[in-house]
């Protein structure tokens, strides 16, 4: 349990006293007490303050603040400060600076501007982490380590090129295997010397395609460079992790992830984190189901272990085109949305607003006016009071689901590096379409990796399972044969882990499981559409639905045809099939349907497997989930609507932990309000 040293839902966020004069510190601490702040993240970007030159380290300000916070009962999430290297380092050791996608050497500036394969960066970042851990290893206020901050950003420098070649040697063992994996016979790209391999960039294999999407001549090269850069940054994290763990083996360590962040394979990263933490920044128009899916993705990174909500804004952001305020009640509601889906902390960026630079208009608990008489502060203080009263009741409670959605970074990279068949295909959007249909039906789903144990799920959904890595086809066959239900979609089973097409007909290694083969894939223009015609409408399914983007032209090899295409030259060909396999069944959806189809079909499929909604009925805009602990279930019901709604709990009953109200059958839930119902056993 992450909260052992402070057994409640941690409440606080990023605090930057190094940006302020000391008289402000005491006023901040006074206001922290008023707001119920009990954890502060320190030292995130203080490397230049801590190390003014190569040989000098100054931690006096940090000593003082660590002591002040502890004396006031505020624990510390202590960052290693290595997310932005000092200017002297860039001047004296230019190898620390990245080279961008277009081959330009960066100057000092920004923040994520350090080459992950720079010997200089690795030397001094590890030394800083080591000195901090040695200094504060016995400090009673230290709760958790925060390694660097929001890792990301690729580099294409000579150090990265050399490291890439070494990474390839370890992965493939020989140039012959590299050439085979990358299909370098195409366009005469055969490599006969490791030194001939260069990073894929705008100077070599890649270019910026439509909507800023990376396009590449050689998907295999670009795919491996994504893997390599993710691994390189992870290695930087691990070096600092080892440095702090040497001195504080019992203090957990993390770094803040960013949801569906494309550059890094978070499934690999999660194995190196003691606890997952992440930064949640939805916009005013972000679907609530998308935010929920991101929380579930973060929870799924470590087999359902509770995670940290490391950052969110109390009010508004600063980097979006239109930075809307969170309406009254929304900050509280979205904070509890994170808790509902597995967060054991509620933390903000930031506790006090900066006065200058690019984040001066990013929201904070303490606004520029500098006192507690603001709407935002009052809402934060009320939430702090509630979290204090909840105590440790929800800590380490788990979310349990009978449905899993498979999420895989390699598939994401490969799908969107593809040179066809359509630029409209977005991997995460396809996953969200399936997740959203379940969310709207109040059906719980986990979002897990291909490595996850699937035996506990009755239904597994894998949209656009384009890449079939070694062992995955067999794993899915065993799951279905044992009685599971598997669903996948168009553009699945096409390639292996090197993005080489599996010959013999799509969907390749999934062909036996699905009982179909596909001969062509039609890419529709945005203005075009087709229809899915259901053979036997009823039981919640309509006669036909619109579909588009991609249409696989498939043939049954034993699978039952449930629906067909209604138009074009492939009218009458299968659009939805089910194949009985062992004791289970495997479904294939050959096209991208309108939302109504998934909203009708997936709940029906769940019902046929005995998977029930979490409440009897709830209107649009109401979110539900359940956390369980020591045999007790806590039902969260969140109303994202501005107006009150009626929610039918069905046969369930219990007490709302926030209001003390007894709830059963149907009850009214106020706008932008929620219940945490401790259900009767």
C-alpha positions, 0 to 999 in steps of 0.5 A: 500500500503506497500510503502506509506512512500516511494512512489516508488518501494523500492530498496535495501537489507540486509546490515550488518554494524555490520560486518565492521569497521566504515570507511567502513560505509561512503564508503558504503553510498557513493556507495548506492547513486551511485546505487540508493539504498533507503532501507536497511535491518538492524539488521537481525543477530545482536542479539549477538551484541545487547545483549552480556549477559543476562542483557545488551543491546547495540544499539549504533551502530544501533542508529548511522547507523539508523541516517546515513541512514536516513540522506542520504535518505535511509529508514530502514527495521528493523529486530528484530535480533532473527534468531540466538540466542547468544552463552551465551544463549545456554550455560546458558539455554540449553532448547533453543537448538533444538533436531534433527530428530535423537534425538540428542541435538544440540550444539550452532552453525548454525543459525536456531537452536532455539527450537520454544517451548523453554520458554527461546527463547520466553522470550528473543526474545520477549524482544528484539523485544519489546526493539527495537520497544520502542527505534525506534518507532519514528525514521523517517527512520523506514519503516517496521519491519522484524521479525526474518528471514526465519523461518524453521526447526523442533524440537523434544525435550521434550518441543515440545513433551509437546506442541504437546500434548497440541496442540492435546488437542485443535485440537481433544478434547479427546484421543478417537478422536485422536485415531480415526483420526490416526487409531491407531488400526493399529499395536496396537498403541492405546493411553490411556494417553496423555503422551504416545504420542511422536513426530514422528522422527527416534526414533519413527514413521519416517525414511528417505526414498529414496532421503531423503524423509520422510517416516512414519508408521503413516501418521496421526501422521506425518501430525499433527506434520507438522501442529504443528511445522508450528503453533509453529514457527508461534506463535514465529512470532506472539509474536514478531509481537505483541511486535513491534505493541504495540509500532508501530501500524502503521508500517507494519511488515513481515517476509521473506518467501521462495516460496514453502517451505515445512515445513511451511503452508504459507497460515496460515502464510500470515494471520498474515503478514501485507505484504508478503515478500519472498526470490527468489533464482533460479539456472541458470537451474531453469525453468523461469516458476517455478520462475514465479509460485513462485511469483504468489504463494506469490502474491496469499497468500494475495488475490493478494496483492502486495508483497515484493521481500525481497532477491535475489542475484545480481550475484551468490549464495553460497550454490548450487553445482554449483554457476553460475554467473547471465549473463549480463542483467539477474539480471535486467530481473529477478528483473522485473520478480518479479515486473511483477508478483506483487512485489513492492520492489526489494531487495538483499541479500546482499549490501556488501559481507562478508569477512568470513564464509559460505556466503563470496562467495554469491554475493553483490552489493558491491563486495570484490574489494570494488569499483563501477567499476564492472559489477555487480555494474554498472548493479545494478546502472542502475536498480536503475536509472530505478526504480527511473524513474518509480516512483509510476506508478506501485505501488499497481497495481494488476495482474488479471487472469481468471485461478486459480491453487489450492495449499495446504500445507496439500495436499503437506505434505500428498501426500509425507508422503504417503507410496505409490503408488510411490516415484516419485510423487512430489506435486509441480512438478505436479502443475508446469506442469500445470502452465508451459503449461499456461505460455508457452501459455502466459495465466495468472494464479493465484496460490491460496489456497483452501479457496480462492473465486473461483467465479471470475475464469473461470477455476480452476485447482487442480492437485493431490487434494489427500486430501479433507478437510471439505467443499471443495467438496461442494465448488467445486460443487457450483463453477462448478454448477454456470458455472465454469470449474474444472480440477483435476488429478489422485490420487485425492479425496482419503483421508480426512483431517486426511489422512484416506481413504474415503470409497466407491470408489475413488475419494471419495467426488469428485465422484459425481462432476467428474462422475467417480469412480476409482478401482485401481491405477497403479504405473509405473516404471521410464522405463515404459510408457503408452499412452493417445489416444484421441478419436476425435483428432483435434482442436490442439490435437494429436491422442496420447501422452505418459503418466506414473508414475501413471495411475488411472483405472477409470469407467464413471458414466455419464462422457464423455470419451474424451481419453483412455489408449492405452496399457496394460491390461487397454487399452481402459479404460478412461484416460481423462473425462469431466462431465457436472455438473449444468452449468459447467463441471468437468474434470478428467485426470487419469494419468501424461501425457507428457508435450506436452499433457498439452501444447496442451490441456490446452490452447484449454480448455482456448480458449473454455472458452474465456480465451485469451493469453496476446499477439498474439504470442511469441516464446519460452522463452518469458514471459508475464503478466499484472498489472492493476491500476486505469483503466490502464493496464501495459503489461510486456514482458520479453525475457529470451532468449540470442538472440533477438526475434519478439513478436506480440502484436496483436491489443494492442498498447502502450508505453514502459515505460523503453525506451519511444518506441511506440509499436504495432503489431509485434516488436523486443525485444532484448535478456534478455530485456523487455518491460513494455508497458503502453497500450492505453485504 
